[in-house]
Amino acid sequence: MFPEYRELITQLKSENAHFSALFQRHNDLDQEIQNMEDGIKPSSGAAIEVLKKEKLHLKDKLYGLLRAADPNGHGKSNGS
């Protein structure tokens, strides 16, 4: 997720408790969804969709935090 922000992600995970918690929740949801899709954990398609929406919402939040914290302006429009 967001390879252009790999270093910044590492930095924020250690320096920003809110970012770290969101990142961990995103990873937990990813694993839970995978377990459901693989049949390891019983679920319905609707339950998986709810978790996928939550995961996408977290990804959007994480991206916003990364853009706000990025000193190099990765992912920002250059105005052209």
C-alpha positions in Angstrom: 0.0 0.0 0.0 1.4 3.4 -1.1 4.9 2.3 -2.1 5.9 5.9 -2.8 5.3 6.6 0.9 7.1 3.6 2.4 9.6 5.7 4.4 7.0 8.1 5.6 4.7 5.3 6.7 7.5 3.8 8.8 8.2 7.2 10.3 4.5 7.9 11.1 3.9 4.5 12.5 6.6 5.2 15.1 5.8 8.9 15.7 2.0 9.2 15.3 -0.2 7.0 17.5 -3.3 7.9 15.6 -1.7 7.0 12.2 -0.3 3.8 13.8 -3.7 2.7 15.1 -5.4 3.4 11.8 -2.6 1.5 9.9 -2.9 -1.5 12.3 -6.7 -1.6 12.0 -6.3 -1.5 8.2 -4.0 -4.5 8.3 -6.2 -6.4 10.8 -9.2 -5.9 8.4 -7.1 -7.0 5.5 -6.3 -10.3 7.3 -9.9 -10.8 8.5 -11.2 -10.3 5.0 -8.6 -12.7 3.6 -9.6 -15.3 6.2 -13.2 -15.0 5.3 -12.6 -15.2 1.6 -10.4 -18.3 2.1 -13.1 -20.0 4.2 -10.9 -20.0 7.4 -13.5 -17.8 9.1 -17.2 -18.3 8.4 -18.9 -15.3 6.9 -21.5 -14.0 4.4 -20.7 -12.0 1.3 -22.5 -9.1 2.9 -20.2 -9.2 6.0 -17.1 -9.2 3.7 -18.5 -6.2 1.8 -19.0 -4.2 5.1 -15.4 -4.9 6.1 -14.1 -4.0 2.6 -15.9 -0.7 2.9 -14.4 0.0 6.3 -10.9 -0.9 5.0 -11.3 1.4 2.0 -12.4 4.2 4.3 -9.3 3.7 6.5 -7.1 3.6 3.4 -8.5 7.0 2.4 -7.8 8.4 5.9 -4.3 7.0 5.8 -3.7 8.6 2.4 -4.9 11.9 3.6 -2.6 11.8 6.6 0.4 10.8 4.4 -0.2 13.6 2.0 -0.5 16.1 4.8 2.7 14.9 6.4 4.7 14.5 3.2 7.5 17.1 3.0 8.3 16.2 -0.6 4.8 16.6 -2.0 4.5 13.1 -3.4 1.0 12.6 -4.9 0.2 16.3 -4.9 -0.8 18.0 -8.1 1.9 20.2 -9.6 -0.7 22.5 -11.1 -0.3 21.4 -14.7 
